């Protein structure tokens, strides 16, 4: 099996896993759906990366043998969330600095 075929097969397996998760999620009450909204979104992002990038043969084969590779990848991601939160915080600070600079410039023009 070629690398492209391995990665396509892995994507299809994980896509099916996501569809099953989605079906389960849609059968839940609204509050439970909200509790899993972040998970659903990150899982979608994981799938999106597999559309544009390929794993090495051994890596793809190993994930194909995993029971639920998408769930496992999400759980690993969730444990690394602080770096994500750092990025969110950096973005908040950048926007605050930009807003502050804009307001200062406006105040100077009004003088």
C-alpha positions in Angstrom: 0.0 0.0 0.0 1.4 3.4 -0.9 1.8 6.3 1.6 -1.1 8.1 0.0 -3.4 5.0 0.3 -2.4 4.6 4.0 -3.1 8.2 4.8 -6.4 8.1 2.9 -7.5 5.0 4.7 -6.5 6.6 8.0 -8.5 9.7 7.2 -11.5 7.7 6.2 -11.3 5.7 9.5 -11.1 8.9 11.5 -13.8 10.6 9.5 -16.1 7.7 10.3 -15.2 8.0 14.0 -16.1 11.7 13.9 -19.4 11.0 12.2 -20.3 8.5 14.9 -19.3 11.1 17.6 -21.4 13.7 15.8 -24.4 11.3 15.6 -24.1 10.6 19.4 -23.7 14.3 20.1 -26.8 15.3 18.2 -28.8 12.8 20.2 -27.8 14.6 23.4 -29.6 17.4 25.2 -28.5 21.0 24.4 -26.4 21.4 27.5 -24.5 18.2 26.8 -23.9 19.3 23.2 -22.4 22.6 24.5 -20.2 20.6 26.9 -18.7 18.8 23.9 -18.6 21.7 21.4 -14.9 22.3 22.0 -14.1 18.6 21.5 -16.1 18.5 18.3 -14.3 21.5 16.9 -10.8 20.3 17.7 -11.6 16.9 16.3 -12.7 18.6 13.1 -9.4 20.5 13.0 -7.5 17.3 13.4 -9.3 15.9 10.4 -8.6 19.0 8.4 -4.9 18.6 9.0 -5.0 15.1 7.7 -6.5 16.5 4.5 -3.4 18.5 3.7 -0.6 16.6 5.4 0.6 13.0 5.3 2.1 10.9 8.0 5.0 8.5 7.4 3.9 4.9 6.6 4.7 3.5 10.0 2.9 6.3 11.8 -0.2 5.9 9.6 -0.2 2.1 10.1 0.1 2.5 13.8 -2.8 4.9 14.0 -4.9 2.6 11.7 -4.4 -0.2 14.2 -5.6 2.0 17.1 -9.1 1.5 18.2 -10.1 5.2 18.1 -7.2 7.3 16.8 -9.2 10.5 16.6 -10.2 10.2 20.3 -6.6 9.4 21.2 -5.3 12.4 19.3 -7.9 14.7 20.9 -7.0 13.5 24.4 -3.3 14.1 23.7 -4.2 17.6 22.4 -6.3 18.3 25.4 -3.3 17.6 27.7 -1.3 20.2 25.7 -4.0 22.9 25.9 -1.8 25.4 27.9 0.1 26.2 24.7 -3.2 26.9 23.0 -4.3 29.1 25.9 -1.0 30.9 25.7 -1.7 31.7 22.0 -5.2 32.9 22.9 -3.7 35.1 25.6 -1.1 36.5 23.2 -3.9 37.4 20.8 -5.9 39.1 23.5 -2.9 41.2 24.4 -2.1 42.1 20.8 -5.6 43.3 20.2 -5.6 45.3 23.5 -2.3 47.0 22.4 -3.7 47.7 19.0 -6.9 49.2 20.5 -4.9 51.3 23.0 -2.7 52.6 20.2 -5.7 53.5 18.1 -7.4 55.3 20.9 -4.2 57.3 21.8 -3.8 58.3 18.1 -7.4 59.4 18.0 -7.0 61.4 21.2 -3.9 63.2 19.8 -5.7 64.1 16.6 -8.6 65.6 18.6 -6.2 67.9 20.5 
